[in-house]
């Protein structure tokens, strides 16, 4: 059955998600509309309610599913969405896996809560430590544990296959700017500590974590060690499954809108064995200086060391793979450019170019003050 992402059911008009309304009507999101109209021609909706959820309370979750669909297509996978669960059955070569998508959402589940890209910046150092040590693992751990309890591996369409959970964090303002390191701590039950010696050589140590505590909430650390978790082959971490990604990729390609200027800036993996800070970046989408964006950019696949059916390194197609080898935690970055976080700003081509460029220069200065171009 053909679907139309932008056909508003009359009964939903009072419940439409504000970011869906912006996507549908804003001139700045014309590239995203162009690519989504192309995607909808072949997209399968097994439940029959995808469009309604995309337009209302499930906007973030359904956008994430659309992103994953494009990611797997880009990796030349055969996608089967005939089943109501899990979300994807994926085949490549002689291997077929099952994948379920989940998002971490605001704890105040009182209807539509639009995600804000801007984090709360008044945290003290101790609060930031607590955020990464406890709050983020709890926010991500809760939906992962809920999915674990579903026991998808017992379903006929999943039996005998690797099972993967893909997760993205919409739980608080700016949560997509958070590093995947907090998730790694929860999954493997370890805390990382990076230190440099007198010669400037970096050494990373890790020590076990027993639990994560936030207020009255306590969860055990080490998701991969939980009973039943051996049936999960790994966790796919994403923080780019948003409309901004559709907008950028389309604007850089067939959906380019000459009336727009689109700027992306943020932080990325810094090459160098002794680097402790990410590298800053800024570029204009669609220019010759721009990075070529791919659907897997910034994604990380965490391999379960206890998996009954493990997956080969690189099979899922993430930009990076993290796994255990001889007791050491290893991350392989497969691409030169691996963004950790980014913000996309849209300007009208008619805007005063000098004013815009001066504004962007202040952004760049602030970014490089925190993350120097050359780390010393």
RODO-2510 file (C-alpha; in nm, 4 decimals, decimal comma):
residues 376
     n   res          X          Y          Z
     1     x     0,0000     0,0000     0,0000
     2     x     0,1347     0,3412    -0,0995
     3     x     0,1930     0,5864     0,1816
     4     x     0,2237     0,9639     0,1923
     5     x     0,4283     1,1076     0,4786
     6     x     0,2793     1,4536     0,4232
     7     x    -0,0921     1,3825     0,3926
     8     x    -0,2458     1,5050     0,7188
     9     x    -0,5380     1,2953     0,8407
    10     x    -0,8090     1,5481     0,9294
    11     x    -0,8593     1,3875     1,2711
    12     x    -0,4969     1,4545     1,3664
    13     x    -0,4667     1,8249     1,2923
    14     x    -0,4767     1,9294     1,6569
    15     x    -0,2210     1,6633     1,7489
    16     x     0,0392     1,7237     1,4801
    17     x     0,3958     1,7313     1,6090
    18     x     0,5407     2,0853     1,5840
    19     x     0,8584     1,9542     1,4205
    20     x     0,6507     1,7656     1,1645
    21     x     0,4653     2,0906     1,0890
    22     x     0,8015     2,2644     1,0469
    23     x     0,9229     1,9850     0,8184
    24     x     0,6088     2,0063     0,6049
    25     x     0,5874     2,3843     0,5752
    26     x     0,9281     2,5457     0,6277
    27     x     1,1225     2,6533     0,3158
    28     x     1,4404     2,5503     0,4981
    29     x     1,3357     2,1840     0,4922
    30     x     1,2493     2,1606     0,1236
    31     x     1,5496     1,9277     0,0591
    32     x     1,4268     1,6906     0,3330
    33     x     1,0761     1,6863     0,1854
    34     x     1,2225     1,6055    -0,1551
    35     x     1,4174     1,3023    -0,0356
    36     x     1,1364     1,1774     0,1902
    37     x     0,8901     1,1844    -0,1004
    38     x     1,1356     0,9656    -0,2899
    39     x     1,1802     0,7284     0,0053
    40     x     0,8049     0,6845     0,0613
    41     x     0,7642     0,5260    -0,2832
    42     x     0,9218     0,2010    -0,1635
    43     x     0,8913     0,2230     0,2159
    44     x     0,6978    -0,0621     0,3789
    45     x     0,4586     0,0074     0,6681
    46     x     0,3684    -0,3311     0,8210
    47     x     0,1450    -0,1862     1,0952
    48     x    -0,0515     0,0637     0,8886
    49     x     0,0002     0,3440     1,1413
    50     x     0,3485     0,4681     1,0511
    51     x     0,2340     0,7943     0,8898
    52     x     0,0005     0,8818     1,1767
    53     x     0,2783     0,8271     1,4310
    54     x     0,5324     1,0144     1,2167
    55     x     0,3019     1,3157     1,2142
    56     x     0,2104     1,3088     1,5845
    57     x     0,3558     1,1589     1,9018
    58     x     0,6023     0,9258     1,7288
    59     x     0,7818     1,1797     1,5099
    60     x     1,1312     1,1181     1,6533
    61     x     1,0912     0,7412     1,6683
    62     x     0,9566     0,7063     1,3139
    63     x     1,2218     0,9440     1,1772
    64     x     1,4821     0,7173     1,3379
    65     x     1,3278     0,4154     1,1606
    66     x     1,3397     0,5978     0,8277
    67     x     1,7038     0,6820     0,8899
    68     x     1,7884     0,3190     0,9670
    69     x     1,6075     0,2105     0,6514
    70     x     1,8307     0,4386     0,4428
    71     x     2,1422     0,3314     0,6343
    72     x     2,0765    -0,0354     0,5564
    73     x     1,9947     0,0395     0,1925
    74     x     2,3276     0,2214     0,1639
    75     x     2,5005    -0,0942     0,2891
    76     x     2,3401    -0,3015     0,0097
    77     x     2,1268    -0,5026     0,2490
    78     x     1,8026    -0,6731     0,1549
    79     x     1,5399    -0,5235     0,3863
    80     x     1,2368    -0,7227     0,5013
    81     x     0,9721    -0,5217     0,6911
    82     x     0,6802    -0,7624     0,6577
    83     x     0,6696    -0,8409     1,0293
    84     x     0,5280    -0,6168     1,3002
    85     x     0,8319    -0,7007     1,5143
    86     x     1,1200    -0,6679     1,5135
    87     x     1,1442    -0,3638     1,2886
    88     x     1,3893    -0,5058     1,0340
    89     x     1,5025    -0,8406     0,8991
    90     x     1,8284    -0,7683     0,7131
    91     x     2,0199    -0,9894     0,4717
    92     x     2,3623    -0,9492     0,3148
    93     x     2,5705    -1,2259     0,1633
    94     x     2,5002    -1,5525     0,3415
    95     x     2,3862    -1,3904     0,6681
    96     x     2,0464    -1,2665     0,7883
    97     x     1,9899    -1,0744     1,1114
    98     x     1,6998    -0,9183     1,2997
    99     x     1,7073    -0,5609     1,4273
   100     x     1,4775    -0,3697     1,6600
   101     x     1,4906     0,0102     1,6885
   102     x     1,4285     0,1983     2,0123
   103     x     1,4634     0,5550     2,1347
   104     x     1,5262     0,6942     2,4806
   105     x     1,2486     0,9448     2,5422
   106     x     1,1764     1,2152     2,8028
   107     x     1,0745     1,0658     3,1363
   108     x     0,7762     1,3026     3,1475
   109     x     0,5619     1,1061     2,9063
   110     x     0,2787     1,3569     2,8767
   111     x     0,2125     1,3753     2,5043
   112     x     0,4239     1,5553     2,2467
   113     x     0,7559     1,6881     2,3782
   114     x     0,9570     1,8389     2,0895
   115     x     1,3269     1,7580     2,1044
   116     x     1,5595     2,0567     2,1479
   117     x     1,9093     2,0374     1,9997
   118     x     2,0495     2,2781     2,2568
   119     x     2,1783     2,1229     2,5814
   120     x     2,1492     2,2806     2,9219
   121     x     2,4852     2,4520     2,9698
   122     x     2,4701     2,5464     3,3370
   123     x     2,6007     2,2118     3,4625
   124     x     2,8952     2,2116     3,7017
   125     x     3,1893     1,9769     3,6445
   126     x     3,0572     1,7366     3,9083
   127     x     2,7128     1,7409     3,7459
   128     x     2,8677     1,6587     3,4085
   129     x     3,0561     1,3671     3,5637
   130     x     2,7295     1,2423     3,7141
   131     x     2,5540     1,2898     3,3798
   132     x     2,7937     1,0547     3,2001
   133     x     2,8483     0,8200     3,4934
   134     x     2,4856     0,7720     3,5934
   135     x     2,2112     0,9705     3,4214
   136     x     2,2842     0,8839     3,0568
   137     x     2,3425     0,5117     3,1285
   138     x     2,0104     0,5008     3,3162
   139     x     1,8234     0,6845     3,0402
   140     x     1,9656     0,4509     2,7739
   141     x     1,9576     0,1416     2,9909
   142     x     1,5846     0,1597     3,0597
   143     x     1,4644     0,1190     2,6969
   144     x     1,7343    -0,1407     2,6259
   145     x     1,6258    -0,3471     2,9264
   146     x     1,2616    -0,3154     2,8195
   147     x     1,3527    -0,4533     2,4762
   148     x     1,5542    -0,7342     2,6368
   149     x     1,2450    -0,8439     2,8300
   150     x     1,0499    -0,8772     2,5025
   151     x     1,2627    -1,1848     2,4127
   152     x     1,2429    -1,1227     2,0387
   153     x     1,4838    -1,4116     1,9841
   154     x     1,1946    -1,6528     2,0509
   155     x     0,9955    -1,5267     1,7498
   156     x     0,9908    -1,7633     1,4477
   157     x     1,1309    -1,4930     1,2168
   158     x     1,4235    -1,4292     1,4563
   159     x     1,5188    -1,7779     1,5774
   160     x     1,8706    -1,8758     1,4771
   161     x     1,9625    -1,5221     1,3707
   162     x     2,1752    -1,2507     1,5247
   163     x     1,9560    -0,9958     1,7043
   164     x     2,0611    -0,6300     1,7213
   165     x     1,9060    -0,3322     1,8990
   166     x     1,9565     0,0142     1,7488
   167     x     1,9206     0,3050     1,9905
   168     x     1,9083     0,6838     1,9731
   169     x     1,8743     0,9278     2,2633
   170     x     1,5994     1,1928     2,2642
   171     x     1,5623     1,1880     2,6422
   172     x     1,6656     1,5459     2,7222
   173     x     1,7603     1,8716     2,5467
   174     x     2,0870     1,8270     2,3600
   175     x     2,1056     1,4530     2,4292
   176     x     2,2093     1,3850     2,0682
   177     x     2,5285     1,5823     2,1327
   178     x     2,6352     1,3350     2,3999
   179     x     2,9192     1,0956     2,3335
   180     x     2,8644     0,7228     2,2978
   181     x     3,1132     0,6684     2,5816
   182     x     2,8369     0,6724     2,8440
   183     x     2,6550     0,3948     2,6592
   184     x     2,9784     0,1940     2,6349
   185     x     3,0198     0,2178     3,0121
   186     x     2,6723     0,0757     3,0664
   187     x     2,7003    -0,1998     2,8062
   188     x     3,0366    -0,3347     2,9205
   189     x     3,0118    -0,2363     3,2883
   190     x     3,3404    -0,0470     3,2898
   191     x     3,4548     0,3087     3,3493
   192     x     3,7258     0,4578     3,1275
   193     x     4,0076     0,6784     3,2549
   194     x     4,2492     0,8394     3,0071
   195     x     4,5772     0,9851     3,1306
   196     x     4,8973     1,1111     2,9717
   197     x     5,2423     1,0394     3,1089
   198     x     5,5268     1,2913     3,1254
   199     x     5,6160     1,2203     2,7637
   200     x     5,2627     1,2936     2,6457
   201     x     5,1751     0,9328     2,5723
   202     x     4,8110     0,8497     2,6335
   203     x     4,7090     0,5466     2,8367
   204     x     4,3465     0,4397     2,8801
   205     x     4,2551     0,2303     3,1824
   206     x     3,9184     0,0811     3,2658
   207     x     3,7739    -0,0429     3,5916
   208     x     3,4505    -0,2293     3,6665
   209     x     3,1280    -0,0424     3,7457
   210     x     2,8744    -0,2188     3,9654
   211     x     2,5729     0,0082     3,9226
   212     x     2,4437     0,3446     3,8039
   213     x     2,2559     0,5644     4,0525
   214     x     2,0418     0,8730     3,9965
   215     x     1,8223     0,9758     4,2870
   216     x     1,6106     0,6757     4,3829
   217     x     1,6794     0,5037     4,0509
   218     x     1,9448     0,2291     4,0560
   219     x     2,0276    -0,0063     3,7698
   220     x     2,3028    -0,2693     3,7465
   221     x     2,5831    -0,1897     3,5039
   222     x     2,6939    -0,4296     3,2330
   223     x     2,3968    -0,4820     3,0001
   224     x     2,5835    -0,7513     2,8086
   225     x     2,6174    -0,9512     3,1327
   226     x     2,2441    -0,9502     3,2132
   227     x     2,0522    -1,2798     3,1952
   228     x     1,9211    -1,3216     2,8419
   229     x     2,1534    -1,0583     2,6944
   230     x     2,3620    -1,3321     2,5326
   231     x     2,0809    -1,3422     2,2758
   232     x     2,1641    -0,9836     2,1723
   233     x     2,4566    -0,9766     1,9285
   234     x     2,5236    -0,6063     1,9728
   235     x     2,3915    -0,2531     2,0077
   236     x     2,3937     0,0003     1,7234
   237     x     2,4379     0,3548     1,8595
   238     x     2,3144     0,6430     1,6442
   239     x     2,2820     1,0159     1,7018
   240     x     2,2175     1,1327     1,3455
   241     x     1,8786     0,9713     1,2822
   242     x     1,7080     1,3088     1,2512
   243     x     1,5433     1,5235     0,9857
   244     x     1,8586     1,7386     0,9761
   245     x     2,0470     1,4442     0,8228
   246     x     1,7832     1,3952     0,5517
   247     x     1,7978     1,7694     0,4845
   248     x     2,1779     1,7760     0,4528
   249     x     2,2130     1,4649     0,2378
   250     x     1,9374     1,5802     0,0038
   251     x     2,0733     1,9371    -0,0189
   252     x     2,4170     1,7969    -0,1079
   253     x     2,2616     1,5867    -0,3837
   254     x     1,9526     1,5755    -0,6020
   255     x     1,7397     1,7790    -0,3608
   256     x     1,9672     2,0834    -0,3616
   257     x     1,7820     2,4099    -0,3080
   258     x     1,9812     2,7079    -0,4424
   259     x     1,7740     2,9405    -0,2218
   260     x     1,9374     2,7956     0,0911
   261     x     2,2740     2,8020     0,2636
   262     x     2,3200     2,5118     0,5028
   263     x     2,6072     2,5059     0,7538
   264     x     2,7092     2,2079     0,9660
   265     x     2,9485     2,2326     1,2595
   266     x     3,0458     2,0178     1,5547
   267     x     3,3140     1,7763     1,6736
   268     x     3,4620     1,4624     1,5212
   269     x     3,7109     1,1871     1,5943
   270     x     4,0636     1,3261     1,6160
   271     x     4,3204     1,0972     1,4581
   272     x     4,6311     1,0444     1,6674
   273     x     4,7021     0,7838     1,9316
   274     x     4,7545     1,0457     2,2039
   275     x     4,4524     1,2658     2,1279
   276     x     4,2202     1,3322     2,4207
   277     x     3,9845     1,5883     2,2657
   278     x     3,7679     1,5600     1,9551
   279     x     3,8470     1,7802     1,6559
   280     x     3,6246     2,0760     1,5600
   281     x     3,4744     2,1054     1,2142
   282     x     3,2551     2,3418     1,0144
   283     x     3,1556     2,3290     0,6501
   284     x     2,8864     2,4470     0,4102
   285     x     2,6725     2,1701     0,2636
   286     x     2,7058     2,1340    -0,1114
   287     x     3,0370     2,3179    -0,1504
   288     x     3,3609     2,1640    -0,2678
   289     x     3,5101     2,1955     0,0830
   290     x     3,2246     1,9969     0,2387
   291     x     3,2625     1,6475     0,3773
   292     x     3,0710     1,3872     0,1776
   293     x     2,8018     1,2722     0,4173
   294     x     2,6955     0,9081     0,4268
   295     x     2,4053     0,7476     0,6101
   296     x     2,6317     0,5531     0,8452
   297     x     2,8372     0,8575     0,9444
   298     x     2,8901     0,8738     1,3215
   299     x     2,7270     0,5388     1,3997
   300     x     2,8976     0,2881     1,6317
   301     x     2,8272    -0,0826     1,6704
   302     x     2,9045    -0,2298     2,0124
   303     x     2,9701    -0,6034     1,9922
   304     x     2,8471    -0,8253     2,2737
   305     x     3,1423    -1,0392     2,3932
   306     x     2,8932    -1,2941     2,5304
   307     x     2,6778    -1,3209     2,2172
   308     x     2,5544    -1,6665     2,1224
   309     x     2,5523    -1,5573     1,7572
   310     x     2,8220    -1,2892     1,7199
   311     x     2,8504    -1,0659     1,4156
   312     x     3,1691    -1,0080     1,2138
   313     x     3,3401    -0,6709     1,2515
   314     x     3,1917    -0,4300     0,9983
   315     x     2,8909    -0,6395     0,8964
   316     x     2,6271    -0,3962     1,0234
   317     x     2,7936    -0,1147     0,8305
   318     x     2,8481     0,1274     1,1184
   319     x     3,1176     0,3919     1,0895
   320     x     3,2966     0,2326     1,3867
   321     x     3,2990    -0,0999     1,5713
   322     x     3,3777    -0,1466     1,9404
   323     x     3,4631    -0,4919     2,0721
   324     x     3,6678    -0,6805     2,3299
   325     x     3,9928    -0,8530     2,2370
   326     x     4,2120    -1,0195     2,4981
   327     x     4,0357    -0,8193     2,7671
   328     x     4,0993    -0,4857     2,5949
   329     x     3,8302    -0,2552     2,4585
   330     x     3,9081    -0,1730     2,0959
   331     x     3,7337     0,0706     1,8616
   332     x     3,7959     0,0523     1,4879
   333     x     3,7059     0,3706     1,2991
   334     x     3,6352     0,2770     0,9386
   335     x     3,6050     0,6298     0,8004
   336     x     3,8420     0,9265     0,8147
   337     x     3,5592     1,1573     0,9217
   338     x     3,3556     1,0346     1,2190
   339     x     3,1424     1,3123     1,3740
   340     x     3,0534     1,2829     1,7412
   341     x     2,7974     1,5632     1,7379
   342     x     2,6842     1,8382     1,5058
   343     x     2,4455     2,1280     1,4648
   344     x     2,2979     2,2310     1,1299
   345     x     2,1957     2,5902     1,0676
   346     x     1,9958     2,7050     0,7661
   347     x     2,0151     3,0489     0,6075
   348     x     1,8417     3,2083     0,3122
   349     x     2,0739     3,2696     0,0202
   350     x     1,9379     3,6252     0,0149
   351     x     2,0644     3,6898     0,3701
   352     x     2,3551     3,9303     0,3914
   353     x     2,6546     3,7030     0,3346
   354     x     2,8960     3,9085     0,5439
   355     x     2,6555     3,9137     0,8391
   356     x     2,6111     3,5377     0,8191
   357     x     2,9843     3,4747     0,7786
   358     x     3,0660     3,7000     1,0753
   359     x     2,8144     3,5087     1,2861
   360     x     2,9645     3,1762     1,1775
   361     x     3,3101     3,3049     1,2649
   362     x     3,1961     3,3661     1,6239
   363     x     3,0588     3,0101     1,6361
   364     x     3,3886     2,8744     1,5044
   365     x     3,5890     3,0723     1,7587
   366     x     3,3760     2,9421     2,0456
   367     x     3,4083     2,5874     1,9151
   368     x     3,7857     2,6039     1,8711
   369     x     3,8332     2,7670     2,2108
   370     x     3,6936     2,4485     2,3636
   371     x     3,8311     2,2039     2,1057
   372     x     4,1556     2,3492     1,9627
   373     x     4,2381     2,2735     1,6010
   374     x     4,5825     2,1522     1,7079
   375     x     4,5701     1,9662     2,0373
   376     x     4,8833     2,0079     2,2469
***
